Every structure is written in structure tokens, then in C-alpha cells.
């Protein structure tokens, strides 16, 4: 009983600090003006002109989706093999703090990622392509993509998290922008 009395005030303080931190981060993310590249929240990599190779890769994925909509069903592994052709490296300066993004039919992945982190991140983005192609309806597409990638690349998940924090720390314009960026990423990738 004595231990319960001692831990009660400590737990209350921890809960208060956590709640105050969440409120501060949420207020900061709404009020802060942190620089970002790109337009409308998308990294600048999304606005690059596609090469002929990239246009052909996008066309193949669109053709696969058309076949799917026409009733031709392939196993998910076959879709992954086909759509891996839309993965291209991107200059980290064009990624606005993101490791990768699926936009305009292309998966852009930071060129400076370690191998395990890259494997996890590519699989995460390929899951987004599958979500698009197969019209998957998930409550949280980011969480679903993380789960699919983590099942195949568990070490890559840890390496991608560490890489993300280190990359954001190096790219953030200030400590508050760094913390707000981490908070926004946490919300995007884990909360429904």
C-alpha cells in the first residue's frame, strides 16, 4: 500500500508532463512556420519531369491497374514484382525530410539511405502502390504500409527510424522545427 501511495503522485506528474508536451507540440505544429521544399506538402521530388524510363514504368503500373479493374487478378507478390520498376532514387535535398514518397506514379527514395532502411522504405512505398492499384481500404494507410514493410524487413524498420531522426536533425532549421517535424511524422505514421 505504501508503494502505491508513492507511485500515484509520480504517475500523475508523468501524465501531466506528457499531456502538456502533446498540447505544446500540437499547438506548435499549427502555429510554427518551418521551411519545407515542394508544394502543397509534397516534396520537390514529386515535381520533377519524368524521364522516358519513368514514364514507361508508370504506364506499366497503370496498365496493371486497368487489367485488375477488368477482372484479371494476380497474386500480391506478382504485383510487387511488376511495380518495383517505379522505384527511383531522389536527391535528399528534394525530399523535404521524407525518406520516400509515392507521387505521380513514381516511388522516390532518398539516395543516401542505408541498405536495410532503404529496403524497408521501398517496401513501405510499394504497399502504397498496392493500396492504389488494388483499391485497398484501410483505416490508416501509413500504419498498414509500415506493418507490411516491417513484416518483411524488421531490422530495416529500426534502421529507418534512426536514419529519419538523424536526417531530420541535420535538415531542421531549428530545434522547435525538428521536434514539430518528429511529432507530425509520429501522427502521420501511427495514428488513425
C-alpha positions as CSV (number, residue, x, y, z in Angstrom):
1,X,0.0,0.0,0.0
2,X,2.9,2.3,0.8
3,X,4.4,1.9,-2.7
4,X,1.0,2.6,-4.3
5,X,0.9,6.0,-2.5
6,X,4.4,6.8,-3.6
7,X,3.8,5.9,-7.2
8,X,0.5,7.7,-7.5
9,X,1.9,11.3,-7.5
10,X,4.8,10.3,-9.8
11,X,2.4,8.7,-12.3
12,X,0.2,11.9,-12.1
13,X,3.2,14.1,-12.8
14,X,4.3,11.9,-15.8
15,X,0.8,12.0,-17.2
16,X,0.7,15.8,-16.8
17,X,4.1,16.3,-18.4
18,X,3.1,14.0,-21.3
19,X,-0.2,15.8,-21.8
20,X,1.4,19.2,-21.7
21,X,4.0,18.0,-24.2
22,X,1.4,16.8,-26.6
23,X,-0.5,20.1,-26.3
24,X,2.6,22.1,-26.9
25,X,3.7,20.0,-29.9
26,X,0.2,20.2,-31.4
27,X,-0.1,23.9,-30.9
28,X,3.5,24.4,-32.3
29,X,2.7,22.3,-35.4
30,X,-0.3,24.5,-36.1
31,X,1.5,27.9,-35.4
32,X,5.1,27.3,-36.4
33,X,6.4,28.3,-39.7
34,X,9.1,25.8,-40.6
35,X,10.6,25.8,-44.1
36,X,9.7,22.9,-46.4
37,X,10.6,22.3,-50.0
38,X,8.0,21.3,-52.6
39,X,4.4,22.4,-53.0
40,X,1.2,21.6,-51.1
41,X,3.1,19.5,-48.6
42,X,4.7,17.3,-51.2
43,X,8.5,17.0,-51.6
44,X,10.1,18.8,-54.6
45,X,11.0,15.3,-56.0
46,X,7.3,14.9,-56.9
47,X,7.5,17.8,-59.3
48,X,10.5,16.7,-61.4
49,X,9.9,16.0,-65.0
50,X,9.7,12.2,-65.7
51,X,12.3,10.6,-67.9
52,X,11.3,8.2,-70.7
53,X,12.1,5.2,-68.4
54,X,10.0,6.6,-65.6
55,X,7.0,7.3,-68.0
56,X,7.2,3.7,-69.2
57,X,7.3,2.4,-65.7
58,X,4.2,4.5,-64.7
59,X,2.5,3.3,-67.9
60,X,3.2,-0.4,-66.9
61,X,1.7,0.1,-63.5
62,X,-1.4,1.9,-64.9
63,X,-1.8,-1.0,-67.4
64,X,-1.6,-3.5,-64.5
65,X,-4.3,-1.5,-62.7
66,X,-6.5,-1.5,-65.8
67,X,-6.1,-5.3,-66.0
68,X,-7.0,-5.6,-62.4
69,X,-10.2,-3.4,-62.9
70,X,-11.1,-5.6,-65.9
71,X,-11.1,-8.6,-63.6
72,X,-7.7,-10.1,-64.1
73,X,-6.3,-10.9,-60.7
74,X,-2.7,-11.6,-59.9
75,X,-1.2,-12.7,-56.6
76,X,0.1,-9.8,-54.5
77,X,3.7,-11.0,-54.9
78,X,3.3,-10.7,-58.7
79,X,2.1,-7.1,-58.3
80,X,5.1,-6.3,-56.2
81,X,7.5,-7.7,-58.8
82,X,5.8,-5.7,-61.6
83,X,5.6,-2.4,-59.7
84,X,9.2,-2.4,-58.4
85,X,10.1,-0.8,-61.7
86,X,8.6,2.6,-60.5
87,X,11.2,3.0,-57.7
88,X,13.8,5.7,-58.3
89,X,16.5,7.4,-56.3
90,X,16.0,11.1,-55.3
91,X,18.4,13.7,-54.1
92,X,17.8,14.1,-50.4
93,X,17.5,17.9,-50.9
94,X,14.4,17.3,-52.9
95,X,12.7,15.1,-50.2
96,X,11.7,17.7,-47.7
97,X,12.6,15.5,-44.7
98,X,10.8,12.4,-46.1
99,X,12.6,9.1,-46.7
100,X,10.4,8.3,-49.6
101,X,7.2,9.3,-51.3
102,X,4.8,7.8,-53.8
103,X,3.5,10.5,-56.1
104,X,2.6,10.9,-59.8
105,X,3.1,7.2,-60.2
106,X,6.7,7.1,-59.1
107,X,8.2,6.0,-55.8
108,X,11.0,8.4,-54.9
109,X,13.5,7.2,-52.3
110,X,16.3,9.2,-50.7
111,X,19.6,8.2,-52.3
112,X,21.5,8.4,-49.0
113,X,19.6,5.7,-47.1
114,X,21.4,2.7,-45.5
115,X,20.6,-0.6,-47.2
116,X,18.2,-2.1,-44.5
117,X,16.4,1.2,-44.1
118,X,16.1,1.5,-47.9
119,X,14.6,-2.0,-48.2
120,X,12.0,-1.2,-45.5
121,X,11.2,2.2,-47.0
122,X,10.9,0.8,-50.6
123,X,8.5,-2.0,-49.3
124,X,6.5,0.6,-47.4
125,X,6.1,2.7,-50.6
126,X,5.3,-0.3,-52.7
127,X,2.5,-1.0,-50.3
128,X,1.1,2.4,-51.1
129,X,1.2,1.5,-54.8
130,X,-0.6,-1.8,-54.0
131,X,-3.2,0.2,-52.0
132,X,-3.7,2.4,-55.1
133,X,-3.8,-0.5,-57.5
134,X,-6.0,-2.9,-55.5
135,X,-8.2,-0.1,-54.1
136,X,-7.4,-1.3,-50.5
137,X,-9.4,0.4,-47.8
138,X,-7.5,0.7,-44.6
139,X,-8.3,2.9,-41.6
140,X,-4.7,4.2,-41.7
141,X,-2.8,3.6,-44.9
142,X,0.5,4.6,-43.4
143,X,0.2,2.2,-40.5
144,X,-0.8,-0.5,-42.8
145,X,2.2,0.2,-45.1
146,X,4.5,0.2,-42.1
147,X,3.1,-3.2,-40.9
148,X,3.6,-4.8,-44.4
149,X,7.1,-3.5,-44.6
150,X,8.1,-4.4,-41.0
151,X,7.0,-8.0,-41.5
152,X,9.5,-8.3,-44.3
153,X,12.2,-6.0,-43.1
154,X,12.1,-5.7,-39.2
155,X,15.7,-4.6,-38.9
156,X,15.0,-2.0,-41.7
157,X,12.2,-0.5,-39.6
158,X,14.6,0.2,-36.7
159,X,17.3,1.5,-39.1
160,X,14.8,3.7,-40.9
161,X,13.6,5.2,-37.7
162,X,17.1,6.0,-36.6
163,X,18.0,7.4,-40.0
164,X,14.9,9.5,-40.1
165,X,15.7,11.1,-36.7
166,X,19.3,11.8,-37.7
167,X,18.3,13.2,-41.1
168,X,15.7,15.4,-39.7
169,X,18.1,16.7,-37.0
170,X,20.6,17.6,-39.7
171,X,18.0,19.3,-42.0
172,X,15.8,21.1,-39.5
173,X,16.1,24.9,-39.4
174,X,15.7,25.0,-35.6
175,X,15.1,22.7,-32.6
176,X,11.4,23.5,-32.5
177,X,11.0,22.7,-36.2
178,X,12.9,19.4,-35.5
179,X,10.5,18.5,-32.7
180,X,7.4,19.5,-34.6
181,X,8.6,17.5,-37.6
182,X,9.0,14.4,-35.5
183,X,5.6,15.0,-33.9
184,X,4.0,15.4,-37.4
185,X,5.7,12.2,-38.6
186,X,4.5,10.3,-35.5
187,X,0.9,11.4,-36.1
188,X,1.1,10.6,-39.8
189,X,2.6,7.1,-39.4
190,X,0.9,5.8,-36.3
191,X,-2.4,7.4,-35.5
192,X,-5.6,6.6,-37.4
